[in-house]
């Protein structure tokens, strides 16, 4: 009986490991592997956004306690994205600048370990990425942002604050003041014209089209 039980447990363990191997995620956490990947394909590089776009405004909420987690999650207030993502954001900023606006970045590349922490600690799992799938943020292919007045650096009115769980945060929510609708829809159109797609429940979150070509990453900011 004991032998049969052991065999059954071994079979179950083997099946679980096999399933994890089959459905498991490839997460790059080696700086050497990352640098080798960039050497082969420069588009894989994680670019610091302020270095490519000096007049970009940063408000990296997860480097503060002013976020839905109510705690500091990032050791540094920095924003990175893959090279093609950064290049498109530079084009967005140039277009907005001509119209008196600019971008404020709340979040961009997010190390995979932070996504794991979010999922463990978040009370509402529907608003955080499942580590079993990973996040586009982990790929350096998602950015959270809003519009600002370029001269005053003040945010223009939007449906909700950043990281709101309210229904008004949905990208298609319509019961809003006309000026707020214009601002949100203008941002969505501008981002879409440069290769980004807004996600349905967060007006501020944009995924780069082509994110599938980039691996999940777990390289900390200080190493980049």
URWO-V388541 format. One line per field, one symbol per residue. ss: DSSP state (a for helix, b for strand, c for the rest). phi: phi as a letter, one per 40 degrees, with the letter a starting at -180 (. if undefined). A space follows every 10 residues. Layout:
# URWO-V388541
ss->???
phi->???
This chain:
# URWO-V388541
ss->caaaaaaaaa aaaaaaaaaa aaacccbbcc aaaaaaaaaa caaacbbbaa aaccccbbcc aaaccccccc cccccccccb bbaaaaaaaa aaaaaaaacc bbbbbbbccc caaaaaaaaa acccaaaccc ccccccaaac cbbbbbbbbc ccccbccccc ccccccaaac cccccccaaa aaaaaaaaaa aacccbbbbc cbbbbbbbcc aaaccbbccc aaac
phi->.ccccccccc cccccccccc ccbcbcbcbb cccccccccc adcccccccc ccbdcccbac cccbccaccg acbbcbcbbb addccccccc ccccccdcbg babbccaadb dddccccdcc cccbccbbcc dcbgbcdccg bbabaacbcc ccgccccbda ccgccccccc cbcbcbddcc cccccccccc cccbgbbccc baccbbccch dccbccbbcc dccc
